[in-house]
């Protein structure tokens, strides 16, 4: 058994931001990453994924992304950047160390990993994101559906879908980006409950993230945006609007049921489809906190701004809308780390040291 100051669970962008902020506070973290590299979920995203924010706005604290600041980095560039950031931190990162359970201990927490190791810690940062827990809603008639029912987490490239009829459920960035890409190889319809709200990527010659940052909008609580807009905003350089207006990419109100080899649309028509692809988001991947009693009945963390309301010394990073609508992004997680890590560091400094082997 080993004792450490803080265990950071997750070695992606959120966990690395946490480790960097802890180091700045003079606290020694150990980062536990379930995969074989400190890059979080990025290596598993679809092949064509690019950031929606330019490189200059997509850095973690203390290390610029590098290269042309106006480009939109590709998935593989992000993976390489995160690996570089991990090396830059100079903290202990253990890969292939999946956390199975976190339990309460008189001196803080007991962290158990899949290889049987036990670590005690005064503090825990839960930074595992949500990619491992895709939201897969169920639909009337789903059991009898003869087509493929997949989540966008399973999607990599258009090749397997060539010539097929595909319905994508969702109206957010991922749904539109994947739908646009697929439309060159397949017949694609977006099915969403609300209209698709396209936000111009560039205004007055500058990327929208320049304006989000310079106005302070990026740091506002997200609730008002949903209230005013009524749906999810999709960043668009113009190609998505052209595709939707030309009907090369179609959008229809959400279907009411799956019916054999088809979907039943709200207008009463029935359309045969080969694939229903869910771009329905994700839920926090935090089941390892269940033994601790830190989650509600639906598996959501009990917290305020990322600070646990049930256990002193437990904080979160990378939750969607944790403190702003940028909280689970490269550009936003550093600000949230600056909020949750100082009180965690103060808690750790006050905690009695525990002896360990």
Order of alpha helices (4+ residues) and beta strands (2+ residues): beta-alpha-beta-alpha-beta-beta-beta-beta-beta-beta-alpha-beta-beta-beta-beta-alpha-alpha-beta-alpha-beta-beta-beta-beta-beta-beta-beta-beta-alpha
